[in-house]
Every structure is written in C-alpha cells, then in structure tokens.
Amino acid sequence: MSEFLQSTGAGLHSPAWLFLLVLALVPLMVRGHAAFPYPSVSRLPEDELSVWIERLWRWAGSLAIATLAIAMSGPYWGEQRLEKVGRGAHVMIVLDRSASMNDSFADTAKSDSESKMAAARRVLQSFVSQSREDLLGMVTFSTSPILVAPLGGDREAVLAALRATEAGGMGFTAVARGLGMALDYFEGRPVTGARAILLVSDGGAHLDVKTQDLLREMFHRQGASLYWVYLRSANGASLKDAPEDENRDAFPEYQLHEYFQSLGVNYHVYEAESPQAVEEALADISRLKNQPVKYYEAAARQDLSWVFYLIALLCAATLFALHLTEVKKWRAV
Amino acid sequence: MTSFTPQEFYYRLHWRARGAQPGAHATRTPGSGADFAGHVPFMDNPDPRRLDLRASLRVIPRRYVVRSFYERGAIVVYALLDTSTSMRFAGNAEKKRLLADIAAAIAWSATRSGDAFSLVACDDVVRQDLFSPPSARRGLAQEVHKKILATDIGNNVGAQALPYATEQLRPSRSLIFLISDFHLDEELLTRTLSSFSAHDVVPVVLWDSSEYKDLPNWGWARVRDMEGGGDRSLFLRRSLTQQIQQQYLQRKDDLKVLCRKFGARAPFFVEDEFDAGLLTRHLLEAG
C-alpha cells in the first residue's frame, strides 16, 4: 500500500489534522441522542428499514467527520518527479556571414578550393537533414544578427536559409550579438533536450567586458553548450598555439577562444582548415549532442481534498435529510 | 381536594366470601341474611319466625324445620399498583394520574359498599410508603388519591416485587384490582398471576392511545425504553403503524388468554380515560 502511495505520489499536506479522526467514533458510540420515552420497546416490532436508517444515520455522521478530518489534512496525489530522457537536441546554428567567409581555407594544398561559406553550407545542409529528433534554429550574423529560422522542428526553413547564404557574405563579424540572439531563443522553452549553440565562424571579435558578462550569464541561464567550428582562413591564426603576449590584440580569435573556455559551460572548439575538417567536426558535434539528456519534470500534484469535502457534504446532506424526516412530536398529525 | 369525589362503580362477587364483617357480599357464614341456605331442624336454629310449615310437613321423620340463611359480609378490596418506571409514561394521559384516579375510585366504591380497602404498590420492592392496610374509614379515597399523586415513581425500576405483594395481603380470598400497563415480561406476569390465583383478580390494563394508536403518520422516530430496555429506531409509515397496532391487538388477546388460564377475570382495558361506568359493566358482565 505504502509503495503504491509512494509511486502515485499521494500524501497529506498537514497530517496533524488526522487526529480529528478519533471524533468519527463519536456518532458510532453515542447513545445520548434525543428519543421518545416509551414504556416498553419490546412491544414494538423490529423493522428492517428503520434499523438500516439508524445505521445510515450513524455511519453518515461518522463518515462526515472522518472525511472532514481527511480533507483538512489536505490529501493530494500525483506529486512526482518524472525522469525524462531527452534525445533530440536543441541546436541554434549561428552562422557567420561576414565577408571573410567568402575566402578559401587555410589548407591550400587542394587546388579546387571551395570557399569557407560554401563548405560550411554544404556540411550544415547535410547536418540539418540528418538530424531527425532535433529542434533547429538558425541565426546568421555579419554586422548585426538576423534571425533566419526560430528554434523549431521546421527543417525546410533552415535548409532554405542555408541556401540563401549563397548570396555571399558581407560586413564584419558581430559574434556577441549573434550568440545573444541565438541564446534568446532558448528562453522560456522546456529543457527537453541538450541545448547547443553551433557557432560557425572564421574569425573572432573583440568582446568588451560588459558583453562578456552578459553572454556568460545567458549561457549559464540557458545551460547551453557551445560548439565553435573555427574555419581558419589562409592567413588566420591557429587556436592551438598561443600568441605572444605583446600581440594578443592582433588575434581576436584566440581571445574569443579563451573567453569561451572561461564560460564554465560545455565548450568544444573544432579548428577546421579544410572542408573535410568541417565535416569531421560536424559529425563529432552531432554525436556529442545526441547523448541523451536526463532531466526531471515535476508533475503538478492534484489536490484531493475536494473529493473528501464532497463526501462530507453528501453525508451532511444525508444527515440533514434524516433530520427533516424526524418526528418532532409523538402525535398523529 | 376535600370536595373531590371519585367515580363510583359497582362490583359483585361470584364466590362466597368468608368473613365476619357484615357487608354486602354473599358469605358462607350462616346468619340472618336474605340468602337462603337450606332447611335445618328447628332445634338447631330455634327461631320461630323462620319456621317453614310446608317443609316441616314434607320431611320424614316429621319434625319442625326452619329456613336458614347466609350472612352477608364484607370483604377486603385491594388495589395493587405497578409503580415501575414505565408507569411514568405520559402520552395523551398521565398514567400516574390514572393510577390515582382508579385507586381512589376503587377505595371510594369499596368503602361505599361497606368493604375495606387496602392499597399495595410494587416496583422492584413492595412500596411500604404507599401501603395502606385494609380500612373502611371515611376520607380514605381522597387520601389515597393524594398519596399516589404525591409519590415519586422511581427511575429505572421494574416490577419484580409483584409476585411477592401477596405477602401483604390477607390470606382470605379478596378482590384484587391489579393495575398495571402489563408491559411485563411473560415470566414475571405468569408468576404474578399464579401467586394471586387464590384471589379474585381484576386486571386493569393501562394503555395510552399514543402507545399504539395515536402514532405519528410518517417520519423517523427513535424511542427509548423507560426501563432501560434499549433504543429502537422506527421509520413510521402506514405499514409500520398498522404492524404496531396489530401487535397490541395480539397482545390484548394474549392477555385475555393468560388471565383466563390463571383464573383471573377478563382484563379491563383503560385507554387515556377511566370511566367507572364501563368498569361496572365489565365487572357485572363478567361476574
């Protein structure tokens, strides 16, 4: 029984009121109720219906008191923490559309050099069409972020947005605003899967301290992980080797990388120097984000006291009805 | 209270009393009454006024015979009251008041016809405070009436002493009015009637009309036994009230049979009001 109660999450809000249950014995035991004196009840017939009415009267009184006591103790059921496993991830793709994305990769060994944008687009398209259970959204940014597709199951919109990037990039790299916009789309949604921000960018940008704090706070609130696919340009710096102290400012990518590392959220960087590297990076990412996410959801408990109040009300109504049928005067009317 | 006059009824015995007191009833005592007893030789009863010449000519050997007569004598009339708690019942009439009225009427009627009256009351013990020894003095009826009205009927007492009330009675056959509601269990009633079977018992049954006739038509009522017999729930309706009336009618018949079995007279049922005329008719018819 108790296991059953445990599993259904039944419980009492304030069990102290249950002491009033003792009072439920009173109607069963009381003998001092008003009655007409009669010289000899043995002369009267024992009537089945009357006996049952007497029993009904006693039990209705008892039940009314008992249910009131239970109702006052506030029974509920259904409070349980549901363990849910989220399979699909929520991925916001943050795609850099700055002018530098039109350049080719750092690895110039290949003659048919594909532009970084084209490579990213191709790989992202296959990524989008492969991800079955995910919710996807996309934000592109150059000088300012543009919402392309809000977080949702609509892959066609994302694919269309990716195709639209064929128009070529322009402007600067406003990473912070793009990330901020992407993170905004997680706001107020249930965490039913891993949240990931997939930043595809070929360069860094300098973030001031205020923006850094704001972004950090947003990352923490949304609990999103960050994957940065760094498409290294031909003249771009690698993130692997730290630059000299005096020319740190010349490498905003490395500063961004350091900042991301200091975020305190799940952060991975993939430095891609060729289209193949981008594919590998995305394959890696899709594997990572597909790890099932366990999360607990508290199901709202249901207050059951109204049931007991209802029973008590019915019992009281029965008592009142019996009271109305009671003979007030021992006389033929 | 001095001006109170109880109702008077008339009773007659169908047996010859034994008693020396002159009174109105036929006795076995030979004497100067008007009840012809037989012819006796003149020398046994030398009263020339009773000389029966016709009978003297008829007897062989021829001698004078005289008529002899029985004396008319008085008896003691007892009112035996059941003062168990159920007699406190007051429905359409107060049973205690009825007790007082009937006892006073008996006392009045008895003393008016020259008999002595005695009051015995019983609950679980014989009530000595209500006992009044046989007497024919004037004012006895009023005194008895007052005494019964002033008495308290005890709480939660039965009538277990009724069979033992015979110890308070004179051994000679007397007329006893047993006044009770007869809500006694069978065993007690049987013992009571058998202990009084040497006497001439007139059961007077006090039933209130609200006990069985004047019931509420419909509704739920709970009744409590006055002598601690528990509660009973009654959902009164037509069938149940009919059933109750039926049980009381059945009880009436049972009582008649039981009284006949123990040599008592047919019970006289008083409902709400005591009418001495009805009692007279009942007694004369039965006698």
Interface residues (C-beta under 8 A of the other chain):
Chain A: R31 H33 A34 A35 F36 P37 Y38 P39 S40 V41 S42 R43 L44 P45 E46 D47 L49 S50 V51 I53 E54 W57 L322 T325 E326 V327 K329 W330 R331 A332 V333
Chain B: S86 M87 R88 F89 G91 D181 H183 D185 D208 S210 E211 Y212 K213 D214 L215 P216 N217 W218 G219 W220 A221 R222 V223 R224 D225 M226 E227 G229 G230 D231 R232 S233 L234 F235 L236 L240 Q243 I244 Q247 Y248 R251
